Amino acid sequence: MIFFRVTQNINIKTTDGTLVNYFRFKNPSNMENETVYITTYSDFNDLKTIFNKVDKDKYIPKVFEEKRLRKLENFPIELGIENLDEYKKREANDKLFFYDVKSVDIYKQLKNIKNDEIKIAFIGGIGNSISQIISSLAALRILHKKLKEICKNVKFDLYIDASNNSYYTRDKQIYLTQDYISNIFPLSITSKKLCEYDYFVDNSVKIEEIFDELNIVDAWLTKFGIDYKKIVDEDKYSVINLLKYKPQDSLFTKIKVAKQKGKVLLFHPYSANINKSIPQAFAVEMLKELISKLDNYTIITTLNIDSKIKEFNHLDLSKESKSIEDFMFIISSMDQIITVDTSTYHISESFMIPTVTIFTDKEFEKKIKYYNYVKPIYVKDRSKNLSKFIYENDSLTVNKFDSWKKLNINKIIKLLDSF
């Protein structure tokens, strides 16, 4: 975490319209007040960028020495692996700090439980992408369950990056699907507000910087101070609750009509990462084959794969899938799914939808270690770049599509039938 003050009053608006107010530090002042701020390292850097664009000479975030804040009488107890003096160590490029981490026991850190409720603030989210957040929610749910064994009421408040996070609203919507999370707030948080909590968890350091060898659920459990080896595999599942979501009428009706005809299958061939995506020409051919061979299915897409395809058993929902909640609802309505390595299979696992996932990442087994409704197909990249330049030259890349050519739609269908 980063502790800082600002030199002038300024307001930052998040993507959902929420205002985060920053007020000039009142000096002399008790450090437990509304003009001392705390945020993650990444959010602090975003804030510096914004201030620089507005007026680099007038608006300046100035870092406080961390010890001054941590010595406050009401400063909450840190749970999980501690993250002390992050700014100082980051600036000194002390990489050993992030990799030489000793496990801790959260039960030994829990102190001063004087009533039936404990309040915990999480400084930073549990991932930057949809995939990371959803797959990490299992660990957060387990943490809440374990704490409930000790205390009757456990309140989780999440404070997530917001200064220049274009996905703040999306991330907030994902967290709102969890009924054990009380509130989601934008960073920064004031020292006065943080001191209202009994405990806090510092998620400022990215989990992959600490435990890149572990499955993400086990990594977060370790970060929280829980021995992941003592948690049975069957408990390491994620849940998404859409009870508060109401789909638009057109989306609900189109899926309902499709399901009345027979089974529905989502085909999702693209990822935000081009290296994980099925090449467009192959994606179009795969869609055509699915439509042709699965005549008792309606093949659903949420991406405009080929506008020329107008078959009766193909339904394009790209116009209806406008938000992450829409997308999650579509996935939850499916009978089966074929997807590449993207958030789709993390969501489908939460709804126990049989899914075949096509991976290009050779470490795919780590990602799906605790997934019971995902079956993998690995497509190995056999391309060789003959260019000696730093940039990639497609004309000098050979065998680029060889592995995709060998991807057999019949094999995928057979794998789906094996569920």
C-alpha positions in Angstrom: 0.0 0.0 0.0 1.0 3.6 -0.6 0.3 6.3 2.0 0.2 9.8 0.6 -1.3 13.3 0.7 -2.2 15.8 -2.1 -1.1 19.4 -2.5 -4.4 20.8 -3.8 -8.1 19.7 -3.7 -9.2 17.7 -6.7 -12.0 15.2 -7.6 -11.5 12.0 -9.7 -14.6 10.5 -11.3 -14.8 6.7 -11.8 -16.4 5.0 -14.8 -19.7 4.5 -12.9 -19.8 8.2 -12.0 -18.7 8.0 -8.4 -16.5 10.9 -7.2 -13.4 10.2 -5.2 -12.5 13.4 -3.3 -9.0 14.4 -2.5 -8.4 17.3 -0.1 -5.2 19.2 0.6 -3.5 17.9 3.8 -4.2 19.9 6.9 -1.0 20.6 8.8 -0.4 20.2 11.7 -2.8 17.3 11.9 -3.4 14.0 13.4 -2.5 11.3 10.8 -5.9 9.7 11.3 -7.9 12.1 9.3 -9.7 12.7 5.9 -6.7 14.2 4.1 -4.3 11.2 4.4 -4.9 8.7 1.7 -4.0 5.0 1.1 -4.1 3.1 -2.2 -2.4 0.4 -4.2 0.9 1.0 -6.0 -0.7 0.7 -9.4 -3.5 3.1 -8.5 -1.0 5.6 -7.0 0.8 5.6 -10.4 -2.4 6.2 -12.2 -3.2 9.1 -9.9 0.2 10.6 -10.6 -0.4 10.4 -14.3 -3.8 12.2 -13.9 -2.3 14.9 -11.7 0.4 15.4 -14.2 -2.1 15.9 -17.1 -4.1 18.4 -15.1 -1.2 20.5 -13.8 2.0 18.8 -12.9 3.2 21.8 -10.8 0.0 22.3 -8.9 -1.3 18.8 -8.2 1.3 16.5 -6.6 0.8 13.4 -4.6 3.4 13.2 -1.8 4.2 10.0 -0.1 4.1 9.7 3.7 6.5 7.5 5.7 4.5 4.3 6.3 5.6 3.9 9.9 3.8 7.1 10.9 0.5 5.6 9.9 1.0 2.1 11.1 1.7 3.4 14.6 -1.7 5.0 14.9 -3.6 3.7 18.0 -6.6 2.7 15.9 -4.7 1.3 12.9 -6.2 -2.1 12.0 -4.3 -5.4 12.1 -3.0 -6.6 8.8 -4.1 -10.2 7.8 -2.2 -12.5 5.6 1.2 -12.0 4.2 2.3 -8.5 5.2 3.3 -5.9 2.7 5.5 -3.5 4.6 7.2 -0.4 3.1 6.1 -1.2 -0.4 6.8 2.2 -1.9 10.3 2.3 -0.5 11.1 -1.2 -1.8 9.5 -0.6 -5.1 11.5 2.6 -5.7 14.6 0.7 -4.6 13.7 -2.0 -7.1 14.0 -4.6 -4.3 12.6 -7.6 -6.2 13.6 -10.0 -3.5 10.9 -8.6 -1.4 8.2 -9.8 -3.8 9.6 -13.3 -4.2 11.1 -14.3 -0.9 7.8 -14.6 1.0 7.2 -16.7 4.1 3.8 -18.2 4.7 1.8 -17.0 7.7 -1.1 -18.3 9.8 -4.1 -16.1 9.7 -5.5 -17.7 12.9 -2.5 -16.4 14.8 -3.0 -12.9 13.5 -6.7 -12.7 14.6 -6.8 -10.7 17.8 -9.1 -8.5 19.8 -12.4 -10.1 18.6 -14.5 -8.4 21.2 -18.0 -8.7 19.6 -20.0 -10.7 17.1 -18.8 -8.8 14.1 -15.4 -8.1 12.5 -14.9 -5.7 9.6 -12.2 -6.2 7.1 -11.0 -3.8 4.3 -9.3 -5.3 1.2 -7.0 -2.7 -0.3 -7.0 -3.7 -4.0 -9.0 -6.3 -5.8 -8.1 -9.9 -6.5 -7.2 -9.6 -10.1 -7.0 -7.2 -13.1 -9.0 -9.3 -15.7 -12.3 -11.0 -15.7 -10.6 -14.4 -15.7 -8.3 -13.5 -12.7 -11.2 -12.1 -10.6 -13.6 -14.9 -11.2 -11.1 -17.7 -10.7 -9.8 -15.9 -7.5 -13.3 -15.6 -5.9 -13.1 -19.2 -4.7 -10.2 -18.2 -2.3 -12.1 -15.1 -1.1 -15.2 -17.2 -0.4 -13.2 -19.8 1.5 -11.6 -17.0 3.6 -15.0 -15.7 4.5 -16.2 -19.2 5.4 -13.2 -19.8 7.6 -13.6 -16.5 9.4 -17.3 -17.2 10.0 -16.3 -20.3 12.0 -14.6 -17.9 14.4 -17.0 -14.9 14.4 -20.7 -14.8 13.9 -20.7 -11.8 11.4 -17.8 -11.1 9.0 -18.0 -8.0 6.9 -15.9 -7.8 3.7 -15.4 -4.3 2.0 -13.4 -4.2 -1.2 -11.5 -1.0 -2.3 -10.4 -1.4 -5.9 -8.3 0.6 -8.3 -10.4 3.4 -9.8 -8.2 6.4 -10.6 -7.6 5.4 -14.2 -9.3 2.0 -14.4 -11.5 1.9 -17.4 -12.9 -1.4 -16.2 -13.9 -0.2 -12.7 -17.6 -0.6 -13.4 -17.1 -4.1 -14.9 -15.0 -5.2 -12.0 -17.5 -3.9 -9.5 -20.3 -5.8 -11.2 -18.4 -9.0 -10.9 -17.7 -8.5 -7.2 -21.4 -7.7 -6.7 -22.3 -11.3 -7.7 -20.8 -12.4 -4.4 -23.3 -12.3 -1.5 -20.5 -12.4 1.2 -19.1 -9.1 0.0 -20.8 -6.2 1.7 -19.5 -3.2 -0.3 -17.2 -2.3 -3.2 -15.6 1.1 -3.1 -13.2 3.0 -5.3 -9.7 3.7 -4.1 -8.2 5.8 -2.4 -9.3 5.3 1.2 -8.6 7.8 3.9 -6.6 6.9 7.0 -9.6 7.8 9.1 -11.9 5.4 7.2 -9.3 2.6 7.3 -9.1 3.0 11.1 -12.8 2.1 11.4 -11.9 -1.5 10.4 -10.7 -4.2 12.7 -8.5 -5.8 10.0 -7.2 -5.2 6.5 -5.7 -7.2 3.7 -3.2 -5.5 1.4 -3.6 -6.7 -2.2 -1.4 -4.1 -3.7 1.2 -6.6 -5.0 0.0 -8.7 -7.9 -0.5 -12.3 -6.9 1.5 -13.6 -9.9 4.5 -11.7 -8.7 4.6 -13.8 -5.5 3.3 -17.3 -6.4 3.5 -17.8 -10.1 4.0 -21.6 -9.6 0.7 -22.1 -7.9 -2.9 -22.3 -9.1 -4.5 -18.9 -8.5 -6.8 -20.2 -5.8 -4.0 -21.7 -3.8 -1.9 -18.6 -4.4 -4.6 -16.3 -2.8 -5.2 -18.7 0.0 -1.5 -18.6 0.8 -1.6 -14.8 0.6 -4.5 -14.7 3.0 -2.6 -16.9 5.5 -4.5 -20.1 4.9 -2.7 -23.4 4.2 -4.2 -24.4 0.8 -3.1 -28.0 1.3 -5.6 -28.3 4.2 -8.5 -27.1 2.0 -10.1 -30.0 0.2 -10.2 -29.7 -3.6 -14.0 -29.9 -3.7 -14.2 -26.6 -1.8 -12.1 -24.7 -4.3 -15.0 -23.7 -6.5 -16.3 -20.3 -7.6 -19.9 -19.2 -7.5 -21.6 -16.4 -9.4 -25.0 -15.1 -8.2 -27.1 -13.3 -10.8 -30.3 -13.0 -8.7 -30.0 -9.2 -8.7 -29.6 -9.0 -12.5 -32.5 -8.6 -14.8 -31.8 -9.3 -18.5 -33.2 -7.1 -21.2 -36.4 -8.4 -22.7 -34.8 -9.0 -26.2 -32.0 -11.1 -24.7 -34.3 -13.2 -22.5 -36.8 -13.8 -25.3 -34.2 -14.8 -27.9 -32.5 -17.4 -25.5 -35.9 -18.7 -24.4 -37.0 -19.3 -28.0 -33.7 -20.9 -28.9 -34.0 -23.3 -25.9 -37.5 -24.3 -27.0 -36.1 -25.6 -30.2 -33.5 -27.9 -28.5 -30.1 -27.5 -26.9 -28.0 -24.4 -27.0 -24.2 -24.2 -27.4 -22.0 -21.1 -27.1 -19.1 -20.9 -29.5 -16.5 -18.3 -28.4 -13.4 -18.4 -30.6 -11.8 -15.1 -29.8 -9.8 -13.7 -26.8 -8.5 -10.2 -26.2 -5.1 -11.9 -26.6 -4.6 -12.7 -30.3 -2.2 -15.6 -29.4 -5.1 -17.3 -27.5 -7.6 -16.7 -30.3 -8.6 -19.0 -33.1 -7.5 -17.4 -36.4 -10.5 -15.8 -38.1 -10.6 -18.0 -41.1 -10.5 -21.2 -39.0 -13.1 -19.7 -36.6 -15.6 -19.1 -39.5 -15.1 -22.7 -40.8 -15.5 -24.1 -37.3 -18.8 -22.2 -36.8 -20.1 -23.5 -40.2 -19.2 -27.1 -39.2 -20.9 -26.8 -35.8 -24.0 -25.5 -37.5 -23.9 -28.3 -40.0 -23.1 -31.2 -37.7 -25.1 -30.2 -34.6 -28.5 -29.8 -36.2 -30.3 -30.5 -32.9 -28.5 -27.5 -31.4 -28.7 -23.7 -31.8 -25.2 -22.4 -32.0 -24.9 -19.1 -30.1 -22.3 -16.5 -30.6 -21.7 -13.2 -28.8 -19.1 -12.0 -31.3 -19.8 -11.1 -34.9 -17.8 -14.0 -36.5 -19.3 -13.9 -40.0 -22.3 -11.7 -40.8 -22.9 -13.8 -44.0 -24.0 -16.8 -41.9 -27.8 -16.7 -41.7 -28.6 -20.3 -40.8 -31.8 -21.1 -38.8 -29.8 -22.8 -36.0 -27.4 -20.0 -35.5 -28.1 -17.1 -33.1 -25.9 -14.0 -33.0 -26.3 -12.2 -29.6 -23.5 -9.7 -30.1 -25.9 -6.8 -29.9 -27.5 -8.1 -26.8 -24.3 -8.9 -24.9 -23.5 -5.4 -23.8 -22.2 -5.9 -20.3 -20.4 -8.5 -18.2 -23.7 -9.3 -16.6 -25.3 -9.9 -20.0 -22.4 -12.2 -20.9 -22.6 -14.1 -17.6 -26.4 -14.6 -18.1 -25.9 -15.9 -21.6 -23.3 -18.4 -20.4 -25.5 -19.5 -17.5 -28.3 -20.3 -20.0 -26.2 -22.6 -22.2 -26.2 -26.4 -22.3 -22.6 -26.6 -23.5 -19.8 -24.3 -24.5 -16.8 -24.3 -26.8 -14.3 -21.5 -26.1 -10.7 -20.4 -26.2 -8.6 -19.4 -23.2 -10.6 -16.4 -22.0 -13.0 -15.5 -19.2 -15.8 -17.7 -20.7 -14.7 -21.0 -19.2 -14.1 -19.4 -15.8 -17.7 -18.2 -15.8 -19.1 -21.4 -17.2 -17.3 -23.4 -14.5 -19.1 -21.3 -11.9 -22.4 -22.3 -13.4 -21.4 -26.0 -13.9 -21.8 -25.8 -17.7 -19.9 -28.5 -19.7 -17.1 -26.6 -21.6 -14.4 -27.6 -24.0 -11.6 -25.0 -23.8 -8.9 -24.6 -26.5 -5.6 -23.6 -25.0 -2.4 -22.3 -26.5 -0.8 -21.9 -23.1 1.2 -25.0 -22.2 0.5 -24.4 -18.5 -3.2 -24.8 -19.0 -3.4 -27.6 -16.4 -2.5 -25.2 -13.6 -5.4 -23.0 -14.6 -8.1 -25.7 -14.6 -6.7 -27.7 -11.6 -9.9 -27.5 -9.6 -12.3 -27.2 -12.5 -14.7 -30.2 -13.0 -16.7 -28.9 -15.9 -13.9 -27.9 -18.3 -12.1 -30.3 -20.6 -9.0 -29.0 -22.4 -7.7 -29.2 -26.0 -4.1 -28.0 -26.3 -3.0 -26.4 -29.6 0.8 -26.2 -29.6 2.3 -23.2 -31.4 4.6 -24.7 -34.1 5.3 -21.5 -35.9 8.9 -20.5 -36.5 10.0 -16.9 -37.2 12.8 -16.6 -39.7 13.1 -12.9 -39.2 16.2 -11.7 -37.4 14.6 -8.4 -36.5 12.9 -7.6 -33.2 9.5 -7.0 -34.8 7.5 -9.9 -36.2 7.3 -10.3 -40.0 4.3 -12.6 -40.9 5.8 -13.3 -44.3 8.8 -14.8 -42.6 6.8 -16.9 -40.2 6.4 -20.5 -41.3 4.0 -23.2 -40.0 2.0 -20.5 -38.3 -1.4 -22.2 -38.8 -0.3 -25.8 -38.9 -1.6 -26.6 -35.4 -5.0 -24.9 -36.1 -5.3 -26.9 -39.3 -5.1 -30.1 -37.2 -7.9 -29.0 -34.8 -10.7 -31.5 -35.5 -14.3 -30.4 -34.9 -15.3 -34.0 -34.5 -12.9 -34.4 -31.7 -14.3 -31.4 -29.9 -17.9 -32.7 -30.3 -16.8 -36.1 -29.0 -15.2 -34.4 -26.0 -18.5 -32.5 -25.3 -20.4 -35.8 -25.5 -18.1 -37.3 -22.9 -19.5 -35.1 -20.1 
